[in-house]
Amino acid sequence: MKPVVATALLATTLAASALTAPAVAAPAAELSDPAPTNVQISWKDDSLQFVHVTWAEDAPSPNKVFVRTVGQPTQSVVTYVTADAPNTVDLPKAQISSLKGPLQIGVAVGTEAGETSTVAVSPSFDNNTPGRPVLSWFEPTGSSTLTVAWYSGDAPSDPTYKDPLDRSDPETFQPQYTVAGAPIAIGKPTTAARVTFTGPTTGYKLSVVARNEWSAGPAMAEVTARPTKVTADIPTWATYDKFVGIRGTFDGPALASVVLHARNSASSPWYVVTGNTYEGRQVWLEVTSRGTRQYRVALPNQISGTTAYFNSASAPVTMTTQQVVRSARFLTTTLKYGAEARAELLTNPAITGKVSLQRWNGKTWIVVRDVAITNGRAVGTFPARQPGRVAYRYYVPSRTFNGLFVAATYSPNFVLTTTS
């Protein structure tokens, strides 16, 4: 084959046989041509898709070019170049990257019929892929966002350190996720060792591969991102200062941190009231009813093994809190006509304001008078002028106590006996 000139056109013919073919040794008497010299290799361009091979020879000759494992006879990616073509050929990286290294490229004078010179070889080179990245830490946030950090794994030993195809570029990483099927790249390869990705809320798996000039290495251990689900049975009514039990279930890690959220209104922020760690996906929480609030059972973002569980919560339920009458009575239950009756009321919470003292007239309840209540105690007074036994009660209207709504209530009936 004639020497390379700048304007020469490349004429390359791939072997009609498979990419890997047994070496065909020509009889010694037929090796009559001088062998090529100065076989050099490089990347064709920055796309890194082809290995560029050049050589020299004394006279234009047809050439056979192939790749082989150092010390092995098997020839792969066999290519034939005509005598009138330049002394150069570009071999596809995709056909070389799967071969077992270390490798070298051989060039001989020859055609499909056989080699007619000894083989000249390029410098040895490796086609190693990078080591497996090692998971450092990960953290779930929001409802489907995962931040994952890693570091470089141990690289394979390099038997051909600083060979002509080694690149000095920094190691790059390709984050990827899967829902079902083949991985999907997250962005472009990066030199960073951390990624934040918001994926499908139905769940996904995230891993990372390191890349070099040849290909991607083995994938890092996958981090599984999973949604969760919480259900809860929250009472809608409770009396003030009462312990209220809340049952629930969750679909998430076998051992999970679960919290009870509350908020003072539908437009106010949630805050944590109580919580615990549960095993077996069953929940039992208790709260003291201190005013009307909305409640929900929530599973915060958390980690178990290499699985990130995203937060979820049960539907919000308003638990209305009703005031409690601790005591309603006459301080003296039997009076003479015209004497002053004193009707005491004790409430929880210890409200301040007005309450209504009422009397049964045989058909309906009528208001006797409004009574001031201070710190949960009221004493209503009136002259005893209803002969016989008469029932009374207090009506405690709804109000806001310590910023929370408490519902109205009635006291039990209490009786005054008036004699003549």
HELIX and SHEET records of a PDB file:
HELIX    1   1 ALA A   28  GLU A   30  5                                   3    
HELIX    2   2 LYS A   93  ILE A   96  1                                   4    
SHEET    1   A 3 THR A  12  LEU A  14  0                                        
SHEET    2   A 3 GLN A  75  VAL A  81 -1                                        
SHEET    3   A 3 THR A  20  ALA A  21 -1                                        
SHEET    1   B 5 THR A  12  LEU A  14  0                                        
SHEET    2   B 5 GLN A  75  VAL A  81 -1                                        
SHEET    3   B 5 ASN A  63  THR A  69 -1                                        
SHEET    4   B 5 LEU A 103  THR A 111 -1                                        
SHEET    5   B 5 GLY A 114  GLU A 115 -1                                        
SHEET    1   C 5 THR A  12  LEU A  14  0                                        
SHEET    2   C 5 GLN A  75  VAL A  81 -1                                        
SHEET    3   C 5 ASN A  63  THR A  69 -1                                        
SHEET    4   C 5 LEU A 103  THR A 111 -1                                        
SHEET    5   C 5 ALA A 120  VAL A 121 -1                                        
SHEET    1   D 3 THR A  37  TRP A  43  0                                        
SHEET    2   D 3 PHE A  50  ALA A  56 -1                                        
SHEET    3   D 3 THR A  88  PRO A  92 -1                                        
SHEET    1   E 3 VAL A 134  THR A 141  0                                        
SHEET    2   E 3 THR A 145  TYR A 151 -1                                        
SHEET    3   E 3 ARG A 194  THR A 198 -1                                        
SHEET    1   F 6 ILE A 184  ALA A 185  0                                        
SHEET    2   F 6 THR A 172  THR A 178 -1                                        
SHEET    3   F 6 TYR A 204  ARG A 211 -1                                        
SHEET    4   F 6 VAL A 223  ARG A 226 -1                                        
SHEET    5   F 6 THR A 307  TYR A 309  1                                        
SHEET    6   F 6 GLN A 302  SER A 304 -1                                        
SHEET    1   G 3 LYS A 229  ASP A 233  0                                        
SHEET    2   G 3 PHE A 243  ASP A 251 -1                                        
SHEET    3   G 3 GLN A 282  THR A 288 -1                                        
SHEET    1   H 5 TRP A 237  THR A 239  0                                        
SHEET    2   H 5 VAL A 317  GLN A 322  1                                        
SHEET    3   H 5 ARG A 293  LEU A 299 -1                                        
SHEET    4   H 5 LEU A 255  ARG A 263 -1                                        
SHEET    5   H 5 TYR A 271  GLU A 279 -1                                        
SHEET    1   I 4 TRP A 237  THR A 239  0                                        
SHEET    2   I 4 VAL A 317  GLN A 322  1                                        
SHEET    3   I 4 ARG A 293  LEU A 299 -1                                        
SHEET    4   I 4 SER A 312  ALA A 313 -1                                        
SHEET    1   J 7 VAL A 324  PHE A 330  0                                        
SHEET    2   J 7 GLU A 340  ASN A 348 -1                                        
SHEET    3   J 7 ARG A 377  PRO A 383 -1                                        
SHEET    4   J 7 TRP A 365  THR A 374 -1                                        
SHEET    5   J 7 GLY A 353  TRP A 360 -1                                        
SHEET    6   J 7 GLY A 388  VAL A 396 -1                                        
SHEET    7   J 7 THR A 409  TYR A 410 -1                                        
SHEET    1   K 8 VAL A 324  PHE A 330  0                                        
SHEET    2   K 8 GLU A 340  ASN A 348 -1                                        
SHEET    3   K 8 ARG A 377  PRO A 383 -1                                        
SHEET    4   K 8 TRP A 365  THR A 374 -1                                        
SHEET    5   K 8 GLY A 353  TRP A 360 -1                                        
SHEET    6   K 8 GLY A 388  VAL A 396 -1                                        
SHEET    7   K 8 PHE A 414  THR A 419 -1                                        
SHEET    8   K 8 THR A 334  LYS A 336  1                                        
SHEET    1   L 2 ARG A 399  PHE A 401  0                                        
SHEET    2   L 2 LEU A 404  VAL A 406 -1                                        
END                                                                             
